[in-house]
Each structure stands twice: as structure tokens, then as C-alpha cells.
Amino acid sequence: MYKIDLNCDMGESFGTYQLGNDEEILNFITSANIACGFHAGDPTTMRKTVRMALEKNVAIGAHPGLPDLAGFGRRNMQITPDEAYDLVLYQIGALSGFVKADGGKLQHVKPHGALYNMAAKDYQLSLSIAKAVYHIDPELILFGLAGSELIKAGEEVGLRCANEVFADRTYQKDGTLTPRTNSNALINKLEEAVHQVITMIKEGKVYSQQGIDIPINADTICIHGDGQHALEFAKHLVSSLLSEKIIVVKAENI
């Protein structure tokens, strides 16, 4: 029997303005990555999103990003390992406060956007991120791109790590995601995305843009909640996984 966690980035809006389908998507996922105010989100949005996740028994993770609201945290920034440690520690602490105040417990940490992609290739940056997570709580699970430097660093410091794969993103032959600036970065066809997910889980491989299959480990799948057909995709994906005898569970139960 196969098991997989489904995660989604959430709380990436501000105040009374709510972006995407967060509340509806929570009915289909097992882990929520909640923005901590640097790339998106604010205290009010963090509190609201945490409460929605707790009400629906969805595991909560901190989603720290680079301090770049205008670029939504998707633009690379030159930061030192010490700066990475500080900004990740700060953001986890902020979200953890909201979770604790409402009687919950943080399950995981998943870096956002450019920070995530930079860490996937940079071991020293990854090590700083992993240490920040460990020093907050060594029981936290670190989500990182499958097979990346972030996963290696997390395991090195003693964290439990979850190899993350993407339903709607294409891959390069080195296992990295195709940059969003490329026209072929996203998979827009629902059935194609579902097929990619099932292949990654059951066969441990993904078809790269260079035309070759590459090995991949899948512990958690990222789906995006702000797409035009995000809710429809989430429903269809869960149904397809169940039909393939793949159980959807929280990352802590993988």
C-alpha cells in the first residue's frame, strides 16, 4: 500500500483580502504551508489560516520566504548563511506563536519560492535553514525538493525530512524544477499532472524536459491553491489517488 502527504501553500494574502481557495482546498489536503509575512501574509491572515487548518484537522507548517513582498519571494537574493538562519528562525517563531495560541502543534517547515530553489542547490544555505528548524524544534519535519541539498542538510543535522514532488511543475534532468520563467515550467493539463503524480509515487521516477526518466522519491506532493482550476484539480487528484490504492495521510504518518 502506498502512502502520500498532500501539501498546499496558504495564507498568501493580506488582511481582509483573501487570495485563492484556501478554505475549500483544506478539505482535500493533509498539510498546509502557511506564509509567515516575509513574501506574503500578515498577522491577521496567519491567525485566520491557522484556525481554518486546525478546524479541518490539517497539519500546519511554516512557509518562510525571502523578504520580498513585491516579488512574492520568487526573486533570488544574495544572503549569507547567517542571514538565512535568522530569517527562517524568525518566521518559524512567528507562525509557531499563532499555532500554540490556538492549541495546535507545528508539524513541518517548507521554505518558499526562491529560498526553496536556492537551498535545493546550495548546501551551506540549506545547512543554515536546517539548523534553524532543528533549534526551534528537532521534532519538526523539513520539506525539501526530492533529492536536493536541503534534504541532505536536514538529514545531516538530525531532522526528519520529507521529499517533496510537484504535481503541476516540469522537471530538469538534474532533478530540479524547470524555472517559472520558462514557458514549459507548468503542467496545465489535469490528466497529465495526475499521471505524473502517480508515476512518481508508484514507479519512483519522473519524465524530464530532456526526454529521460529520472529517479525520484515522493513523500509529499505540492499542489497550488491559487490556480484557475485549483479546487477542481485537488478533488480529481484525491479521487485518482484513492482509485490507485494510494492513501493520503499527514507527513508525520509517512
Residue, then its C-alpha position, 0 to 999 in steps of 0.5 A: m500500500y502506498k502512502i502520500d502527504l498532500n501539501c498546499d501553500m496558504g495564507e498568501s494574502f493580506g488582511t481582509y483580502q483573501l487570495g485563492n481557495d484556501e478554505e475549500i482546498l483544506n478539505f482535500i489536503t493533509s498539510a498546509n504551508i502557511a506564509c509567515g509575512f516575509h513574501a506574503g501574509d500578515p498577522t491577521t491572515m496567519r491567525k485566520t489560516v491557522r484556525m481554518a487548518l486546525e478546524k479541518n484537522v490539517a497539519i500546519g507548517a511554516h512557509p518562510g520566504l525571502p523578504d520580498l513582498a513585491g516579488f512574492g519571494r520568487r526573486n533570488m537574493q544574495i544572503t549569507p548563511d547567517e542571514a538565512y538562519d535568522l530569517v527562517l528562525y524568525q518566521i518559524g517563531a512567528l507562525s509557531g506563536f499563532v499555532k500554540a495560541d490556538g492549541g495546535k502543534l507545528q508539524h513541518v517547515k517548507p521554505h518558499g519560492a526562491l529560498y526553496n530553489m536556492a537551498a535545493k542547490d546550495y548546501q551551506l544555505s540549506l545547512s543554515i535553514a536546517k539548523a534553524v528548524y532543528h533549534i526551534d524544534p528537532e521534532l519538526i519535519l523539513f520539506g525539501l525538493a526530492g533529492s536536493e541539498l536541503i534534504k541532505a542538510g536536514e538529514e545531516v543535522g538530525l531532522r526528519c525530512a520529507n521529499e517533496v514532488f510537484a504535481d503541476r511543475t516540469y522537471q530538469k534532468d538534474g532533478t530540479l524544477t524547470p524555472r517559472t520563467n520558462s514557458n514549459a515550467l507548468i503542467n496545465k493539463l489535469e490528466e497529465a499532472v495526475h499521471q505524473v503524480i502517480t508515476m512518481i509515487k508508484e514507479g519512483k521516477v519522473y519524465s524530464q524536459q530532456g526526454i529521460d526518466i529520472p529517479i525520484n522519491a515522493d513523500t509529499i506532493c505540492i499542489h497550488g491553491d491559487g490556480q484557475h482550476a485549483l479546487e477542481f484539480a485537488k478533488h480529481l487528484v484525491s479521487s485518482l489517488l484513492s482509485e490507485k490504492i494510494i492513501v493520503v495521510k499527514a507527513e508525520n504518518i509517512 
